[in-house]
Amino acid sequence: MLKQSFPPIADKNSKILILGTMPGERSLQQQQYYGHKGNQFWKLIFTLFDKPISHDYDEKKLILLDKGLALWDVLQHCERTGSADSTIKNDIPNDFIAFYEKFPGIRHVFFSSGKARELYQKHVIKNENLTYYQLPSPSSANTWKTFEEKLTEWKKVLEYL
């Protein structure tokens, strides 16, 4: 089934881009990034900035923008069964040339999964002006790391703000 990603959450103050692959089924239903309640993305973000977790999507987007973070997905379209990245096929990337032109303050790219990094490397020409980092997936399917272990690695984001 054909899936389509969301527009980026970004503004002129964005310094860091966090990239996923493609929204999962629950996120697509809710029209919200990381909408599955088991995904730890928002818990990681709010914990990084020592803020109480909010379930209000506008507040979630605001904390990203207030802290200089942008959020997007590598893929614009793909076919995928369910939410598993392992079933992605016929993948079409987002337009990163236009994105980086629109948001020139971005200097660091953090991949929220190995698959996001893999797809980016497959489709996007490496930009020598950017630095790239791999983070552990916040997905509930990533059970080989505890929340605390993920948080320790996600703290790398704070070094670049």
Backbone as a chain_set.jsonl record, in Angstrom:
{"seq": "MLKQSFPPIADKNSKILILGTMPGERSLQQQQYYGHKGNQFWKLIFTLFDKPISHDYDEKKLILLDKGLALWDVLQHCERTGSADSTIKNDIPNDFIAFYEKFPGIRHVFFSSGKARELYQKHVIKNENLTYYQLPSPSSANTWKTFEEKLTEWKKVLEYL", "coords": {"N": [[0.835, -1.188, 0.0], [0.555, 2.236, -0.837], [2.28, 4.76, 0.84], [2.471, 8.044, 2.237], [4.595, 10.633, 3.312], [4.792, 13.23, 5.869], [4.797, 16.878, 5.809], [7.84, 18.678, 6.626], [8.712, 19.532, 10.03], [9.981, 22.443, 10.745], [11.915, 25.475, 10.953], [13.315, 28.774, 10.402], [15.177, 28.892, 12.426], [16.122, 26.394, 12.867], [18.659, 24.069, 13.593], [19.42, 21.488, 13.763], [18.556, 18.493, 12.167], [16.342, 15.897, 12.583], [15.891, 12.743, 11.386], [13.544, 10.357, 10.357], [12.261, 7.346, 8.811], [9.686, 6.824, 7.484], [6.367, 7.699, 8.319], [4.656, 5.562, 10.622], [1.796, 3.309, 10.703], [-0.047, 4.12, 12.783], [0.768, 6.752, 13.197], [0.221, 7.824, 10.669], [-2.572, 7.561, 10.652], [-3.232, 9.337, 12.706], [-2.115, 11.605, 11.711], [0.282, 12.663, 12.689], [3.672, 13.019, 13.605], [5.442, 10.292, 14.978], [3.255, 8.975, 16.288], [2.431, 6.615, 17.516], [1.684, 5.247, 20.617], [3.519, 3.664, 21.956], [5.969, 4.366, 20.947], [8.995, 5.957, 21.75], [9.901, 8.458, 21.044], [8.866, 11.145, 21.575], [8.922, 11.164, 24.355], [11.677, 10.944, 24.763], [12.529, 13.409, 23.635], [11.205, 15.37, 25.262], [12.295, 14.668, 27.732], [15.028, 15.119, 27.289], [15.104, 17.889, 27.339], [14.267, 18.44, 29.824], [11.505, 18.762, 30.378], [8.022, 18.527, 31.234], [6.186, 15.805, 29.907], [4.057, 16.286, 27.188], [0.905, 15.651, 25.695], [-0.22, 17.039, 23.737], [-0.199, 17.79, 20.416], [0.548, 20.191, 19.14], [2.094, 21.405, 21.127], [4.158, 19.566, 21.229], [5.345, 19.928, 18.705], [6.136, 22.56, 19.038], [8.12, 22.461, 21.057], [10.2, 21.26, 19.664], [10.787, 23.205, 17.657], [11.345, 25.445, 19.282], [13.724, 24.646, 20.408], [15.49, 24.519, 18.337], [15.353, 22.353, 16.642], [14.595, 20.315, 13.823], [12.264, 18.19, 12.169], [11.742, 15.398, 10.131], [11.134, 13.028, 7.464], [13.014, 10.601, 5.643], [11.871, 9.494, 3.381], [9.506, 10.386, 0.875], [7.448, 9.046, -0.392], [6.401, 5.63, -0.337], [5.939, 2.094, -0.717], [4.563, 0.005, 1.679], [3.943, -2.582, 3.94], [1.997, -2.488, 6.727], [3.739, -1.11, 9.536], [6.387, -1.711, 9.546], [9.718, -1.029, 8.796], [11.237, -2.807, 7.414], [9.707, -3.776, 5.362], [9.583, -1.895, 3.394], [9.337, -0.745, 0.07], [9.831, 0.357, -3.355], [10.685, 3.023, -2.885], [10.691, 6.54, -2.627], [12.548, 9.421, -2.269], [12.354, 12.373, -0.129], [12.694, 15.851, -1.12], [15.656, 16.859, -0.598], [17.528, 18.729, -1.436], [16.064, 21.096, -1.954], [15.021, 21.372, 0.618], [17.307, 21.847, 2.286], [18.143, 24.214, 1.142], [16.014, 25.872, 1.82], [16.178, 25.831, 4.585], [18.817, 26.865, 5.692], [20.263, 26.962, 8.048], [20.591, 24.511, 9.165], [22.904, 22.216, 10.275], [23.549, 19.764, 11.245], [22.682, 16.354, 11.05], [20.654, 13.941, 12.384], [19.979, 10.585, 12.468], [17.147, 8.681, 13.19], [17.047, 6.0, 13.121], [18.632, 2.999, 11.925], [17.708, 2.239, 9.427], [16.709, 4.634, 8.399], [19.105, 6.043, 8.049], [20.326, 4.355, 6.162], [18.548, 4.554, 3.941], [18.739, 7.277, 3.391], [21.437, 7.448, 2.642], [21.292, 5.947, 0.352], [19.71, 7.486, -1.374], [20.354, 10.261, -1.224], [22.7, 12.746, -1.969], [25.698, 13.079, -0.27], [26.237, 15.816, 1.828], [28.84, 17.906, 2.261], [28.913, 19.971, 4.058], [27.493, 19.254, 6.224], [27.148, 17.394, 9.283], [26.782, 14.01, 10.28], [24.895, 11.721, 12.25], [24.142, 8.701, 13.963], [21.397, 7.568, 15.768], [19.902, 5.533, 18.363], [16.965, 3.731, 17.563], [13.796, 5.069, 18.49], [11.641, 3.452, 18.524], [9.132, 1.184, 19.721], [9.674, -1.339, 18.965], [12.378, -1.565, 19.165], [13.86, -3.209, 21.339], [16.25, -3.927, 22.414], [17.622, -1.99, 23.714], [17.358, -0.103, 26.672], [15.139, 2.542, 27.79], [16.686, 4.412, 29.188], [19.254, 3.862, 28.216], [18.899, 4.541, 25.533], [18.324, 7.266, 25.868], [20.774, 8.233, 26.855], [22.377, 8.08, 24.541], [20.897, 9.751, 22.846], [21.365, 12.181, 24.01], [23.482, 13.288, 22.72], [22.507, 15.043, 20.843], [22.137, 17.417, 22.243], [24.667, 18.499, 22.396], [25.047, 19.912, 20.089], [23.45, 22.077, 19.883]], "CA": [[0.0, 0.0, 0.0], [1.331, 3.466, -0.959], [2.291, 5.645, 2.012], [3.038, 9.37, 1.973], [5.078, 11.267, 4.541], [4.281, 14.543, 6.255], [5.732, 17.992, 5.608], [8.76, 18.788, 7.761], [8.554, 20.512, 11.105], [11.247, 23.177, 10.681], [11.821, 26.914, 10.717], [14.595, 29.421, 10.101], [16.084, 28.725, 13.56], [16.504, 24.983, 12.979], [20.091, 23.782, 13.463], [19.559, 20.035, 13.725], [17.474, 17.756, 11.527], [16.168, 14.512, 12.998], [15.242, 12.052, 10.267], [13.036, 8.996, 10.404], [12.106, 6.772, 7.475], [8.333, 7.061, 6.98], [5.451, 7.512, 9.446], [3.986, 4.279, 10.774], [0.337, 3.294, 10.521], [-0.734, 4.943, 13.788], [1.111, 8.151, 12.902], [-0.542, 8.215, 9.482], [-3.969, 7.716, 11.067], [-3.342, 10.543, 13.535], [-1.459, 12.718, 11.012], [1.263, 13.197, 13.628], [4.92, 12.287, 13.726], [5.619, 9.425, 16.141], [1.94, 8.925, 16.93], [2.201, 5.369, 18.255], [1.953, 5.537, 22.036], [4.676, 2.903, 22.408], [7.205, 4.964, 20.45], [9.566, 6.787, 22.806], [10.49, 9.676, 20.499], [8.473, 12.36, 22.291], [9.438, 11.042, 25.721], [13.094, 11.291, 24.675], [12.669, 14.851, 23.394], [10.812, 16.123, 26.458], [13.259, 14.36, 28.791], [16.275, 15.82, 26.955], [14.993, 19.305, 27.685], [13.757, 18.513, 31.196], [10.139, 19.3, 30.311], [6.989, 17.5, 31.425], [5.694, 15.286, 28.63], [2.741, 16.761, 26.77], [0.262, 14.851, 24.652], [-0.731, 18.001, 22.771], [0.721, 17.758, 19.271], [1.087, 21.532, 18.908], [3.164, 21.598, 22.106], [5.262, 18.711, 20.802], [6.023, 20.61, 17.599], [6.719, 23.794, 19.56], [9.381, 22.192, 21.762], [11.226, 21.05, 18.641], [11.152, 24.482, 17.044], [11.963, 26.293, 20.306], [15.069, 24.158, 20.727], [16.319, 24.513, 17.13], [15.283, 21.046, 15.997], [13.677, 20.067, 12.708], [11.883, 16.778, 12.107], [11.242, 15.013, 8.815], [11.415, 11.652, 7.091], [13.815, 10.468, 4.429], [11.029, 9.157, 2.234], [8.271, 11.109, 0.562], [6.485, 7.996, -0.716], [6.89, 4.263, -0.457], [4.971, 1.047, -0.459], [4.947, -0.687, 2.897], [2.896, -3.326, 4.633], [2.064, -2.145, 8.144], [4.673, -0.052, 9.93], [7.76, -2.214, 9.584], [10.635, -0.498, 7.786], [11.798, -3.926, 6.64], [8.835, -4.079, 4.224], [9.579, -0.746, 2.473], [9.784, -0.941, -1.313], [9.476, 1.454, -4.269], [10.865, 4.216, -2.066], [10.99, 7.812, -3.283], [12.984, 10.322, -1.197], [11.963, 13.77, -0.096], [13.588, 16.746, -1.846], [16.581, 17.421, 0.382], [18.187, 19.919, -1.984], [15.17, 22.216, -1.658], [14.904, 21.504, 2.078], [18.506, 22.495, 2.829], [18.133, 25.604, 0.658], [15.004, 26.607, 2.589], [16.589, 25.871, 5.99], [20.287, 26.826, 5.613], [20.878, 26.904, 9.373], [20.79, 23.116, 9.574], [24.298, 21.809, 10.136], [23.718, 18.41, 11.77], [21.585, 15.438, 10.742], [20.599, 12.777, 13.268], [19.059, 9.553, 11.983], [16.485, 8.024, 14.318], [17.111, 4.544, 12.934], [19.592, 2.556, 10.921], [17.044, 2.22, 8.121], [16.677, 6.024, 7.925], [20.455, 6.332, 7.545], [20.529, 3.556, 4.953], [17.763, 5.126, 2.839], [19.336, 8.579, 3.077], [22.668, 7.195, 1.893], [20.9, 5.403, -0.95], [19.024, 8.456, -2.229], [20.745, 11.666, -1.077], [24.129, 13.016, -2.102], [26.238, 13.564, 0.994], [26.548, 17.237, 1.863], [30.073, 18.066, 3.043], [28.697, 21.004, 5.068], [26.698, 18.682, 7.304], [27.663, 16.238, 10.014], [25.741, 12.987, 10.364], [24.975, 10.88, 13.444], [23.159, 7.626, 14.091], [20.817, 7.399, 17.094], [19.1, 4.317, 18.471], [15.554, 3.931, 17.237], [12.879, 5.224, 19.624], [10.517, 2.544, 18.305], [8.878, 0.147, 20.727], [10.27, -2.571, 18.449], [13.785, -1.564, 19.575], [13.836, -3.676, 22.73], [17.59, -4.284, 22.866], [18.134, -0.893, 24.535], [16.379, 0.472, 27.592], [14.906, 3.963, 27.583], [17.834, 5.14, 29.728], [20.364, 3.694, 27.27], [18.578, 5.374, 24.365], [18.453, 8.663, 26.278], [22.199, 8.541, 26.926], [22.854, 8.331, 23.178], [20.175, 10.903, 22.299], [21.928, 13.408, 24.595], [24.425, 13.819, 21.728], [21.809, 16.153, 20.192], [22.323, 18.634, 23.037], [26.004, 19.033, 22.151], [25.082, 20.672, 18.836], [22.477, 23.183, 19.912]], "C": [[0.88, 1.253, 0.0], [1.153, 4.337, 0.286], [2.927, 6.965, 1.611], [3.413, 10.024, 3.29], [4.437, 12.638, 4.748], [5.258, 15.641, 5.834], [6.686, 18.06, 6.806], [8.25, 19.751, 8.819], [9.911, 21.207, 11.162], [10.951, 24.661, 10.555], [13.228, 27.482, 10.546], [15.613, 29.264, 11.225], [16.574, 27.287, 13.722], [17.988, 24.8, 12.692], [20.337, 22.296, 13.256], [18.325, 19.445, 13.063], [17.477, 16.331, 12.062], [15.341, 13.831, 11.916], [14.814, 10.64, 10.633], [12.925, 8.471, 8.979], [10.796, 7.221, 6.845], [7.403, 6.871, 8.171], [4.817, 6.116, 9.43], [2.48, 4.419, 10.649], [-0.392, 4.215, 11.494], [-0.459, 6.426, 13.542], [0.332, 8.66, 11.696], [-2.019, 8.426, 9.82], [-4.175, 9.02, 11.827], [-2.832, 11.801, 12.833], [-0.513, 13.465, 11.949], [2.528, 12.344, 13.583], [4.93, 11.498, 15.032], [4.338, 9.342, 16.976], [1.651, 7.656, 17.716], [2.59, 5.583, 19.708], [3.141, 4.763, 22.59], [6.001, 3.473, 21.936], [7.711, 5.966, 21.49], [10.141, 8.113, 22.306], [10.142, 10.906, 21.347], [8.935, 12.327, 23.74], [10.921, 11.396, 25.749], [13.285, 12.799, 24.525], [12.334, 15.655, 24.65], [11.791, 15.884, 27.609], [14.587, 15.066, 28.536], [16.258, 17.264, 27.44], [14.341, 19.527, 29.046], [12.387, 19.189, 31.268], [9.139, 18.186, 30.607], [6.406, 17.086, 30.072], [4.277, 15.786, 28.383], [2.201, 15.819, 25.704], [-0.364, 15.737, 23.579], [0.261, 18.112, 21.607], [1.314, 19.128, 18.966], [2.227, 21.836, 19.88], [4.395, 20.762, 21.741], [6.051, 19.392, 19.686], [6.755, 21.854, 18.1], [8.037, 23.54, 20.289], [10.509, 21.94, 20.764], [11.725, 22.387, 18.097], [11.836, 25.411, 18.043], [13.406, 25.911, 20.59], [15.973, 24.064, 19.491], [16.352, 23.192, 16.393], [14.276, 21.054, 14.853], [13.413, 18.567, 12.68], [11.287, 16.491, 10.741], [11.514, 13.54, 8.616], [12.214, 11.631, 5.801], [12.924, 10.282, 3.214], [9.807, 10.044, 2.114], [7.14, 10.118, 0.327], [7.183, 6.649, -0.633], [5.69, 3.322, -0.368], [5.471, 0.307, 0.772], [3.728, -1.389, 3.472], [3.036, -3.023, 6.118], [3.057, -1.027, 8.393], [6.132, -0.473, 9.872], [8.606, -1.655, 8.446], [11.199, -1.597, 6.901], [10.953, -4.265, 5.411], [8.771, -2.937, 3.205], [10.068, -1.171, 1.093], [9.279, 0.223, -2.157], [9.565, 2.813, -3.557], [11.321, 5.41, -2.899], [11.363, 8.809, -2.183], [12.312, 11.696, -1.268], [13.023, 14.602, -0.814], [14.514, 17.461, -0.857], [17.332, 18.63, -0.145], [17.349, 21.152, -1.665], [15.062, 22.462, -0.153], [16.1, 22.257, 2.65], [18.648, 23.933, 2.324], [17.16, 26.448, 1.475], [15.419, 26.792, 4.048], [18.123, 25.778, 6.089], [20.981, 26.756, 6.963], [21.139, 25.486, 9.845], [22.223, 22.703, 9.251], [24.537, 20.356, 10.558], [22.468, 17.593, 11.472], [21.719, 14.227, 11.657], [19.565, 11.81, 12.717], [18.473, 8.821, 13.18], [16.379, 6.518, 14.135], [18.176, 4.23, 11.893], [18.993, 2.563, 9.533], [16.952, 3.633, 7.552], [18.033, 6.405, 7.34], [20.707, 5.612, 6.225], [19.795, 4.152, 3.748], [18.302, 6.49, 2.419], [20.593, 8.382, 2.229], [22.37, 6.657, 0.494], [20.434, 6.506, -1.9], [19.61, 9.875, -2.254], [22.262, 11.793, -1.188], [24.616, 13.632, -0.795], [26.647, 15.025, 0.858], [27.743, 17.431, 2.791], [29.944, 19.137, 4.133], [27.919, 20.495, 6.271], [27.463, 17.577, 8.01], [26.486, 15.297, 10.256], [25.98, 12.088, 11.572], [23.845, 9.86, 13.437], [22.707, 7.543, 15.548], [20.094, 6.06, 17.163], [17.626, 4.639, 18.207], [14.714, 4.09, 18.49], [11.693, 4.258, 19.554], [10.369, 1.548, 19.449], [9.415, -1.201, 20.259], [11.753, -2.684, 18.804], [13.836, -1.918, 21.059], [15.219, -4.021, 23.255], [18.276, -3.152, 23.61], [17.011, -0.384, 25.43], [16.168, 1.942, 27.23], [16.124, 4.761, 28.039], [19.05, 5.024, 28.802], [20.129, 4.519, 26.007], [18.808, 6.847, 24.699], [19.921, 9.085, 26.339], [22.744, 8.866, 25.54], [22.175, 9.551, 22.552], [20.696, 12.223, 22.864], [22.973, 14.037, 23.679], [23.823, 15.044, 21.01], [22.099, 17.471, 20.918], [23.684, 19.289, 22.787], [26.055, 19.974, 20.946], [24.049, 21.787, 18.772], [23.114, 24.468, 20.397]], "O": [[1.849, 1.324, 0.756], [0.035, 4.61, 0.721], [3.811, 7.006, 0.755], [2.655, 9.98, 4.259], [3.66, 13.124, 3.927], [6.419, 15.358, 5.535], [6.366, 17.551, 7.881], [7.465, 20.657, 8.539], [10.892, 20.601, 11.592], [9.874, 25.057, 10.108], [14.209, 26.74, 10.547], [16.804, 29.481, 11.002], [17.359, 27.0, 14.625], [18.512, 25.299, 11.696], [21.333, 21.896, 12.652], [17.197, 19.841, 13.355], [18.494, 15.64, 12.0], [14.245, 14.276, 11.574], [15.599, 9.841, 11.142], [13.44, 9.087, 8.046], [10.782, 7.9, 5.818], [7.625, 5.961, 8.97], [4.492, 5.571, 8.375], [1.958, 5.525, 10.506], [-1.251, 4.998, 11.089], [-1.359, 7.256, 13.668], [-0.158, 9.789, 11.697], [-2.642, 9.366, 9.327], [-5.166, 9.72, 11.621], [-3.077, 12.919, 13.288], [-0.496, 14.694, 12.007], [2.466, 11.116, 13.532], [4.476, 11.989, 16.065], [4.332, 9.599, 18.18], [0.711, 7.629, 18.51], [3.694, 6.044, 20.0], [3.717, 5.168, 23.6], [7.052, 3.108, 22.464], [6.926, 6.737, 22.043], [10.802, 8.821, 23.066], [11.039, 11.627, 21.786], [9.301, 13.363, 24.295], [11.373, 12.079, 26.667], [14.113, 13.393, 25.215], [13.104, 16.527, 25.052], [12.081, 16.802, 28.376], [15.208, 15.563, 29.475], [17.273, 17.792, 27.895], [13.921, 20.635, 29.381], [12.147, 20.063, 32.101], [9.382, 17.029, 30.267], [6.167, 17.926, 29.205], [3.414, 15.714, 29.258], [2.959, 15.263, 24.909], [-0.966, 15.24, 22.628], [1.418, 18.484, 21.801], [2.476, 19.215, 18.571], [3.218, 22.458, 19.497], [5.531, 21.2, 21.924], [7.281, 19.426, 19.721], [7.856, 22.162, 17.644], [8.976, 24.324, 20.152], [11.644, 22.359, 20.99], [12.926, 22.66, 18.079], [12.801, 26.092, 17.695], [14.215, 26.757, 20.969], [17.101, 23.581, 19.589], [17.266, 22.933, 15.61], [13.241, 21.719, 14.918], [14.246, 17.774, 13.118], [10.439, 17.236, 10.25], [12.06, 12.877, 9.497], [12.103, 12.533, 4.971], [13.185, 10.84, 2.149], [9.166, 10.402, 3.103], [6.017, 10.321, 0.786], [8.393, 6.543, -0.832], [4.587, 3.718, 0.006], [6.661, 0.018, 0.891], [2.624, -0.844, 3.484], [4.088, -3.276, 6.705], [3.204, -0.113, 7.581], [7.02, 0.34, 10.128], [8.252, -1.792, 7.275], [11.594, -1.342, 5.764], [11.424, -4.963, 4.513], [7.991, -3.002, 2.255], [11.078, -1.863, 0.963], [8.407, 0.98, -1.729], [8.646, 3.63, -3.622], [12.206, 5.305, -3.748], [10.579, 9.024, -1.259], [11.788, 12.112, -2.301], [14.121, 14.116, -1.084], [14.188, 18.534, -0.348], [17.738, 19.484, 0.644], [17.873, 22.145, -1.16], [15.016, 23.606, 0.298], [15.925, 23.205, 3.415], [19.218, 24.776, 3.017], [17.447, 27.604, 1.787], [15.06, 27.787, 4.677], [18.664, 24.756, 6.512], [22.186, 26.511, 7.014], [21.844, 25.286, 10.834], [22.686, 22.825, 8.117], [25.589, 19.785, 10.269], [21.344, 18.073, 11.622], [22.762, 13.574, 11.697], [18.406, 12.177, 12.523], [19.202, 8.392, 14.074], [15.699, 5.84, 14.905], [18.564, 5.082, 11.093], [19.686, 2.858, 8.559], [17.1, 3.817, 6.344], [18.108, 7.013, 6.272], [21.239, 6.198, 5.282], [20.362, 4.242, 2.659], [18.32, 6.819, 1.232], [20.788, 9.066, 1.224], [23.134, 6.901, -0.44], [20.73, 6.465, -3.094], [19.381, 10.613, -3.212], [23.006, 11.032, -0.569], [24.024, 14.582, -0.282], [27.314, 15.415, -0.1], [27.653, 17.144, 3.985], [30.78, 19.201, 5.035], [27.711, 21.234, 7.234], [28.313, 16.912, 7.418], [25.346, 15.732, 10.417], [27.119, 11.737, 11.882], [22.741, 10.132, 12.965], [23.535, 7.457, 16.455], [19.714, 5.51, 16.13], [17.127, 5.697, 18.591], [14.886, 3.341, 19.452], [10.839, 4.259, 20.44], [11.352, 1.128, 20.06], [9.593, -2.109, 21.071], [12.322, -3.774, 18.751], [13.854, -1.039, 21.92], [15.358, -4.375, 24.426], [19.395, -3.324, 24.093], [15.865, -0.252, 25.0], [16.934, 2.512, 26.453], [16.549, 5.688, 27.35], [19.791, 5.992, 28.63], [21.06, 5.125, 25.475], [19.41, 7.584, 23.918], [20.264, 10.189, 25.914], [23.495, 9.829, 25.381], [22.811, 10.3, 21.811], [20.49, 13.275, 22.259], [23.313, 15.208, 23.85], [24.546, 15.962, 20.622], [22.283, 18.51, 20.284], [23.83, 20.5, 22.95], [27.003, 20.746, 20.801], [23.815, 22.366, 17.711], [22.442, 25.496, 20.484]]}, "num_chains": 1, "name": "protein.A"}
